[in-house]
Structure formats: structure tokens, C-alpha cells
Amino acid sequence: MATDINTTIKNEIDSADVVLFMKGTPQAPQCGFSLQVVQILSHLEVPFKSINVLADGAIREGIKQYSSWPTIPQLYVKGEFLGGCDITREMFQSGELAALLDKEGVPHKQAAKA
């Protein structure tokens, strides 16, 4: 069973450049942390795929095992696990997130130069 869910999760992660495992949907996040990550991605105009972990208990538990990260949301860029809300927010505020998106060739809005 665990192998099947890992395959499902890997296929989801591989299906888009940016994948967010979250509680709820981008239009209706079900937790504040998921909302924050959606807001960051939306602000940067990053195209991303979202997976609602509340809709599938196997994915909700499986993603925690897959990443060895205990909480949701979880953000993946080009198949690599970035982190949850705090890490994403810190990377956004420091400019690291935009730099990573540039490096990986992920389309996004450029930050205004000061």
C-alpha cells in the first residue's frame, strides 16, 4: 500500500514544475498556512498544481512519510521538496524563492527593483 501511495505522490510531484500539497484548494484554503503559501505563489504569479490532502487521507498521511516532513502544506519545485509555510515565506521575503524559480526556469513575475 505505502509503495502505491508513494508512486501516486511521485507522479503528482513530477506532473508539474511547482506542486503544492495543501489543505483545501487555492480558491478555498482550509488552513492559514496553506493560504499563506497560495498567496505567495499567486503574488509571484507562479503557475502551480495543488493537491488537496483533505480529499484523500492516503495522500495526507503518505506525503508526510514521502518528505519526512510532519506538516502540510508542502511545496515542491521541479521535484525537489522546498518546505512548508515558514520556509516558503522566509525564502519569499529574502528573494531566495524568486532566485530558485529563475534558476529552475519556472515562469513567475519579476520583483520590482528598488
C-alpha positions as CSV (number, residue, x, y, z in Angstrom):
1,M,0.0,0.0,0.0
2,A,2.7,2.5,1.0
3,T,4.5,1.9,-2.2
4,D,1.4,2.7,-4.2
5,I,0.8,6.0,-2.5
6,N,4.5,6.9,-2.9
7,T,4.1,6.2,-6.6
8,T,1.0,8.3,-6.7
9,I,2.7,11.2,-4.8
10,K,5.8,11.0,-7.0
11,N,3.6,11.1,-10.2
12,E,1.8,14.2,-8.8
13,I,5.2,15.9,-8.0
14,D,6.5,15.0,-11.4
15,S,3.4,16.2,-13.2
16,A,4.1,20.0,-12.8
17,D,7.1,22.3,-12.2
18,V,5.5,23.6,-8.9
19,V,3.3,21.4,-6.8
20,L,1.7,22.4,-3.5
21,F,0.2,19.8,-1.2
22,M,-2.2,21.8,0.9
23,K,-5.4,21.7,3.0
24,G,-8.2,22.8,0.7
25,T,-7.9,24.4,-2.7
26,P,-6.2,27.6,-3.8
27,Q,-9.7,29.2,-4.1
28,A,-10.7,27.9,-0.6
29,P,-7.7,27.1,1.6
30,Q,-8.7,25.2,4.7
31,C,-5.8,26.4,6.9
32,G,-3.9,29.6,7.3
33,F,-0.6,28.1,6.4
34,S,-1.9,26.8,3.1
35,L,-3.4,30.2,2.5
36,Q,-0.1,31.9,3.0
37,V,1.7,29.7,0.5
38,V,-1.1,30.2,-2.0
39,Q,-0.8,33.9,-1.5
40,I,3.0,33.9,-2.1
41,L,2.7,31.8,-5.2
42,S,-0.2,33.9,-6.5
43,H,1.8,37.1,-5.8
44,L,4.7,35.8,-7.8
45,E,2.2,34.6,-10.5
46,V,3.8,31.1,-10.4
47,P,1.7,28.5,-12.2
48,F,1.3,25.6,-9.8
49,K,-0.6,22.5,-9.2
50,S,-2.4,22.0,-5.9
51,I,-3.3,18.7,-4.2
52,N,-6.0,18.9,-1.6
53,V,-4.8,16.4,1.1
54,L,-8.2,16.7,2.9
55,A,-9.8,14.9,-0.1
56,D,-7.5,11.9,0.2
57,G,-6.4,10.5,3.6
58,A,-3.8,8.2,2.0
59,I,-2.1,11.2,0.3
60,R,-2.5,13.3,3.5
61,E,-0.5,10.7,5.6
62,G,1.6,9.5,2.7
63,I,3.1,12.9,1.9
64,K,4.4,13.2,5.4
65,Q,6.3,9.9,5.0
66,Y,7.4,10.7,1.5
67,S,9.1,14.0,2.5
68,S,9.9,13.1,6.1
69,W,8.1,16.4,6.9
70,P,5.3,16.3,9.5
71,T,3.2,19.2,8.4
72,I,1.1,20.4,5.5
73,P,1.4,22.5,3.3
74,Q,4.4,21.1,1.4
75,L,5.9,22.9,-1.6
76,Y,7.8,21.1,-4.4
77,V,9.7,22.9,-7.2
78,K,11.0,20.7,-10.1
79,G,10.5,17.6,-8.0
80,E,12.5,18.9,-5.0
81,F,10.9,19.4,-1.6
82,L,11.3,23.1,-0.5
83,G,9.5,23.0,2.8
84,G,6.3,24.2,4.4
85,C,4.8,27.6,5.1
86,D,7.6,29.1,7.2
87,I,10.4,28.1,4.9
88,T,8.4,29.3,1.8
89,R,7.7,32.6,3.5
90,E,11.3,33.1,4.5
91,M,12.5,32.3,1.0
92,F,10.0,34.7,-0.5
93,Q,10.9,37.5,1.8
94,S,14.7,37.1,1.3
95,G,14.3,36.8,-2.5
96,E,15.6,33.2,-2.5
97,L,12.3,31.8,-3.8
98,A,12.4,34.1,-6.9
99,A,16.1,33.2,-7.4
100,L,15.3,29.5,-7.2
101,L,12.4,29.9,-9.7
102,D,14.8,31.7,-12.1
103,K,17.4,29.0,-11.7
104,E,14.9,26.3,-12.4
105,G,13.3,28.1,-15.3
106,V,9.9,28.4,-13.7
107,P,7.9,31.3,-15.0
108,H,7.0,34.0,-12.4
109,K,6.5,37.7,-12.0
110,Q,9.8,39.5,-11.5
111,A,10.1,41.5,-8.3
112,A,10.2,45.3,-8.8
113,K,13.7,46.6,-8.4
114,A,14.1,49.1,-5.6
